[in-house]
């Protein structure tokens, strides 16, 4: 079966909704220094955050797995190209969620999980569109990018 971009975006949307639900809290944790952004394969990144990846998609363009560690449950995805990564994120962010973004990888999960992963993997936190206010209000602006949370 050939994996197409619409299929990947749909899978990302389902993953984001399943993992993040509606809402969440930052937990008021103190901000720590962000390390240099990690690089490497999906397995390498998973090992860095001490999870065993449960592979969901293993294609040339994207590799995606469900991970769980002491910080929570999250989706970890790696991409063959920067463009493919950005297209995936832009499509997925329409469904909400919290994204930790590195070079050719993304982790998606609850705010507290993504924040904790950032302490190990570095990267930038991006937020998806918040649909909790103004359901049915038409088009909404894309999510904002946060370099610190």
The 8 nearest C-alpha neighbors of each residue, nearest first, counted from 0:
[[1, 2, 3, 58, 6, 56, 57, 59],
 [0, 2, 3, 58, 6, 59, 4, 60],
 [1, 3, 0, 6, 4, 7, 58, 60],
 [2, 4, 6, 5, 1, 7, 8, 60],
 [3, 5, 7, 6, 8, 2, 87, 86],
 [6, 4, 8, 7, 3, 9, 2, 10],
 [7, 5, 9, 3, 4, 8, 10, 2],
 [6, 8, 4, 10, 9, 5, 11, 3],
 [7, 9, 11, 5, 10, 6, 90, 91],
 [8, 10, 12, 6, 11, 7, 5, 13],
 [11, 9, 7, 13, 8, 12, 14, 6],
 [12, 10, 8, 14, 9, 13, 91, 15],
 [11, 13, 9, 91, 15, 14, 10, 94],
 [12, 14, 10, 16, 11, 15, 17, 9],
 [13, 15, 11, 17, 12, 16, 18, 10],
 [16, 14, 12, 18, 96, 13, 17, 19],
 [17, 15, 13, 20, 19, 14, 18, 12],
 [18, 16, 14, 15, 19, 13, 20, 12],
 [19, 17, 15, 108, 16, 14, 20, 109],
 [18, 20, 109, 16, 96, 108, 15, 17],
 [21, 19, 16, 18, 17, 22, 15, 96],
 [22, 20, 19, 131, 23, 16, 130, 129],
 [23, 21, 20, 24, 19, 131, 129, 109],
 [24, 22, 110, 21, 109, 25, 19, 20],
 [23, 25, 26, 110, 22, 111, 27, 109],
 [24, 26, 27, 111, 110, 28, 23, 114],
 [25, 27, 24, 28, 111, 23, 110, 29],
 [26, 28, 25, 29, 24, 30, 111, 148],
 [29, 27, 26, 30, 25, 111, 31, 114],
 [30, 28, 31, 27, 26, 148, 25, 32],
 [29, 31, 28, 32, 148, 147, 33, 27],
 [32, 30, 33, 29, 118, 28, 34, 117],
 [31, 33, 34, 30, 118, 121, 117, 35],
 [32, 34, 121, 118, 31, 35, 117, 122],
 [35, 33, 121, 36, 32, 118, 119, 120],
 [34, 36, 121, 37, 33, 120, 122, 119],
 [37, 35, 121, 122, 120, 101, 34, 38],
 [38, 36, 120, 121, 35, 39, 101, 44],
 [39, 37, 36, 102, 40, 44, 101, 103],
 [38, 40, 43, 44, 41, 37, 42, 104],
 [39, 41, 43, 42, 44, 77, 38, 45],
 [40, 42, 44, 43, 77, 45, 39, 76],
 [41, 43, 45, 40, 44, 46, 52, 51],
 [44, 42, 40, 46, 45, 41, 39, 47],
 [45, 43, 47, 41, 46, 42, 40, 39],
 [46, 44, 42, 50, 48, 47, 43, 49],
 [45, 47, 49, 43, 44, 48, 50, 42],
 [46, 48, 44, 45, 49, 43, 119, 120],
 [49, 47, 45, 46, 50, 44, 119, 116],
 [50, 48, 46, 47, 45, 68, 51, 69],
 [51, 49, 45, 68, 67, 66, 48, 46],
 [50, 52, 66, 45, 53, 49, 46, 67],
 [53, 51, 66, 64, 65, 54, 50, 45],
 [52, 54, 64, 65, 66, 55, 51, 63],
 [55, 53, 64, 52, 56, 63, 65, 57],
 [54, 56, 64, 63, 53, 57, 65, 62],
 [57, 55, 63, 62, 54, 58, 64, 61],
 [56, 58, 62, 61, 63, 55, 54, 59],
 [59, 57, 61, 60, 62, 56, 2, 1],
 [58, 60, 61, 79, 57, 62, 78, 2],
 [61, 59, 79, 58, 78, 62, 83, 80],
 [62, 60, 78, 58, 77, 59, 79, 63],
 [61, 63, 57, 56, 77, 76, 58, 78],
 [62, 64, 76, 56, 55, 75, 54, 61],
 [65, 63, 54, 55, 53, 75, 52, 74],
 [64, 66, 74, 53, 52, 73, 75, 54],
 [67, 65, 52, 73, 72, 50, 74, 64],
 [68, 66, 72, 71, 50, 73, 65, 69],
 [67, 69, 50, 70, 71, 49, 72, 66],
 [68, 70, 71, 67, 49, 72, 50, 112],
 [69, 71, 112, 68, 115, 72, 116, 67],
 [72, 70, 68, 112, 67, 69, 73, 109],
 [71, 73, 67, 66, 68, 108, 18, 70],
 [74, 72, 108, 66, 107, 65, 67, 75],
 [73, 75, 65, 107, 106, 64, 66, 76],
 [74, 76, 106, 64, 63, 105, 65, 73],
 [77, 75, 63, 105, 62, 104, 64, 106],
 [76, 78, 104, 62, 103, 61, 41, 63],
 [79, 77, 61, 103, 80, 84, 60, 104],
 [78, 80, 60, 61, 59, 103, 83, 77],
 [81, 79, 83, 82, 78, 84, 103, 60],
 [82, 80, 84, 83, 103, 85, 79, 78],
 [81, 83, 85, 84, 80, 86, 87, 79],
 [84, 82, 86, 80, 81, 85, 87, 78],
 [83, 85, 81, 87, 82, 86, 78, 103],
 [86, 84, 88, 82, 87, 83, 89, 81],
 [87, 85, 89, 83, 84, 88, 82, 90],
 [86, 88, 84, 90, 85, 89, 8, 91],
 [89, 87, 91, 85, 90, 86, 92, 84],
 [90, 88, 86, 92, 87, 91, 85, 93],
 [91, 89, 87, 88, 92, 8, 93, 86],
 [90, 92, 88, 12, 93, 11, 89, 94],
 [93, 91, 127, 95, 94, 89, 90, 88],
 [94, 92, 91, 128, 95, 90, 127, 89],
 [93, 95, 92, 12, 91, 128, 127, 96],
 [96, 94, 127, 128, 92, 129, 93, 15],
 [95, 97, 127, 15, 19, 126, 98, 92],
 [96, 98, 126, 107, 108, 110, 125, 109],
 [99, 97, 107, 125, 124, 106, 100, 126],
 [98, 100, 124, 106, 105, 123, 113, 122],
 [101, 99, 105, 123, 122, 98, 104, 124],
 [100, 102, 122, 104, 103, 105, 36, 123],
 [101, 103, 104, 38, 100, 81, 36, 37],
 [102, 104, 78, 77, 81, 84, 101, 80],
 [105, 103, 77, 101, 76, 102, 78, 100],
 [104, 106, 100, 76, 99, 75, 101, 98],
 [105, 107, 75, 99, 74, 98, 76, 73],
 [108, 106, 98, 74, 73, 97, 99, 15],
 [109, 107, 73, 18, 19, 97, 113, 112],
 [108, 110, 19, 112, 111, 113, 97, 18],
 [109, 111, 113, 112, 97, 114, 25, 108],
 [110, 112, 114, 109, 113, 25, 115, 26],
 [113, 111, 115, 109, 70, 114, 110, 71],
 [112, 114, 116, 110, 115, 111, 108, 99],
 [113, 115, 111, 117, 112, 116, 110, 118],
 [114, 116, 112, 117, 118, 113, 111, 70],
 [117, 115, 113, 118, 119, 114, 120, 112],
 [116, 118, 121, 120, 114, 119, 115, 113],
 [119, 117, 116, 115, 33, 121, 120, 34],
 [120, 118, 117, 116, 121, 34, 48, 47],
 [119, 121, 117, 37, 36, 116, 118, 122],
 [122, 120, 36, 117, 34, 33, 35, 119],
 [121, 123, 101, 36, 100, 99, 117, 120],
 [124, 122, 146, 100, 99, 125, 145, 101],
 [123, 125, 99, 145, 98, 146, 100, 144],
 [126, 124, 144, 98, 145, 97, 143, 99],
 [127, 125, 97, 142, 143, 96, 98, 144],
 [126, 128, 95, 92, 142, 96, 93, 97],
 [127, 129, 95, 142, 93, 92, 141, 130],
 [130, 128, 95, 131, 127, 132, 142, 96],
 [129, 131, 132, 134, 128, 133, 95, 94],
 [130, 132, 129, 133, 134, 21, 22, 128],
 [133, 131, 130, 134, 129, 136, 135, 128],
 [132, 134, 136, 135, 131, 130, 137, 129],
 [135, 133, 136, 132, 130, 131, 137, 129],
 [134, 136, 137, 133, 138, 130, 132, 139],
 [137, 135, 133, 134, 138, 139, 132, 130],
 [138, 136, 135, 139, 134, 133, 140, 130],
 [139, 137, 136, 140, 135, 141, 93, 134],
 [138, 140, 137, 141, 128, 136, 130, 93],
 [139, 141, 142, 138, 128, 143, 93, 129],
 [140, 142, 128, 139, 143, 127, 93, 92],
 [143, 141, 127, 128, 126, 144, 140, 92],
 [144, 142, 126, 125, 145, 141, 127, 128],
 [143, 145, 125, 126, 142, 146, 124, 123],
 [146, 144, 124, 147, 125, 143, 123, 148],
 [145, 147, 123, 124, 144, 148, 125, 122],
 [148, 146, 145, 124, 123, 30, 33, 144],
 [147, 145, 146, 124, 114, 30, 25, 123]]
